């Protein structure tokens, strides 16, 4: 790379590193919960999301492929799910 372009890239990389460091310090300092509480919250949210997705998937499997296809067509045509 020419020297001029290299210095622009170097400044960009330095800026990203410094910005990331400053952002990390500010984030940790101003966080409303402790790290353990935040990790627990994220873990519980992920478990709830996966459980919800699994239940929805099981409903689709119970309906079978034809029922799922017809429900999708109904949603596409009428804009809401058939109950």
N, C-alpha and C positions, 0 to 999 in steps of 0.2 A: 504494500500500500504506500502511496505517497505520504510524506511526513504530515501534510496538512490534514488529510483524511484520518490518519492514525490519531492525531491529537484530538480530533472531534470525537472519535470512538472512545479514546481513553477518558475524555471528560464525561462522556455519557455514562460509561461504566462506573467511574468514580461517583457520579451523581446518584446513580441507582443504588450503589452500596451505601453511601452516606444517608440517602433518603430512607432506605430500608432500616438502617440502624436507628435513625431518629424516630421513625414510625414505630419501631418495636418498643423503644423506651417509652414513648408517649402512650402507646397502647397498653403496656403493662402498668404504667403509672395511673392511668385513668380508667382502668377496667372496673366495671361495677361489681364484679364477683371475683373471688379468688380463682386461681388456676384450677384447683381440684373441682370447685363448683362448676366452672365453665366446662371442663372435660366431662363431668358427670351429665351436665345438661345436653351436650352434644351427643354423648353416647346414648342417652335415653331418647332423644329426638330421632336418632338413626334407627334405634330398635323399633320405635313406634311407627316410623315410616315403612320399614321393612315388613312389619306385621300387617300394616294396612295394605301394602302392595300384595302380600301373599294372600290375604283374604279376598281381595279383588280378583287375583289370578285364579283362585280356587273356584270362585263363582263362575268365572268364564269357562273353566274346565267342566264344571257340573252342567252348564247349559249345553255344552258340546259345540263343535265347530259350526254347525248350521244355525243354532240359536244365537251364537255370538255374531255370525255374519248377518243374520236378519236384524239383530239389535243394532249393529253398526249401520246398516242401510237405513233403518228407521231413524236413527240419530242424524244421519246425513240428510235425509229428505225432510224431516220434521223439526230438526234442531234440538230435540231433547230425547232422553232415553225413554224407551218403553218400559213401563213398570209391570 
